[in-house]
Amino acid sequence: MKTTEFQVTGMICGHCELSIREEVREVHGVESVDVSYRTGKLVVTGSETIHDAAVIAAVQAAGYQWVRAA
């Protein structure tokens, strides 16, 4: 299992969390997604084959900005 933490900006509510969670869950190999608008953190757990670029693209598709891997 691989766990990666990302910092995301632009989230202001639970709906924002839901939007990101739904997009990131679609990334191949993702098994769990934990996201908090309060902290701006996104934690993704899954197979070793998850590419950070795919997670970042999913965050952007949801309408938010990736800042950096924490």
N, C-alpha and C positions, 0 to 999 in steps of 0.2 A: 504494500500500500504506500501511496505517496500522498503527503499532505502539503499543500502550498497555501500561503496566506498572501492576499493582495490588499492594497489600499485603493478605495474607490471614492470618487467625489461626486456630488450632485444628489445624493440620496437625502430625502427629508421626511420620509414616512414609511409605514409598513408596506404600502403599495409599491414603493420603490424597491424594497427588499424582495417582494414577490416577483416583480418584473425581472430582476437580475437572477433570482433563484430559478425561475422557469427557463430562461435562456441558457444559463450555465448547465443545468441538468441535461440539456440536449447535446452537450459536448461528449463525444465518444470517450468512454472510460470513466466518466465521472460517476461516483457512487453516492456521495453526499455533498451538500452545499449548505454552509452556514453563513448568513450575511446579516450585518447589523448597520442600520442607518445611523445609529447613535455613535458608533465608533468608526464607521466607514470601512470596516473590515469585512473581507470576503475570504472564507476558508473553504478550500476545495479538497476533497479526498477521493481517491480512486486509484486506478491502475497506474503503473509506471509509465504508460504510454501517453498520458495526458500532456499535451503541449501547452505551455503558458500562452503562446500566441492564440490558440483556439479559445482559451478562457477569456483573454483580453478582447478578442473579437466578439464573443458572446456578450460581455459587459457593454461594449460599444453598441451592439445591436439592440440592447435593451434601452439605450439612450443615455448611458452614463460614461464617465471617464475613469479609466484606470490610471492611477498615479504611479504606483511602483509595487514590486513584490516586497512585502514586509519582512 
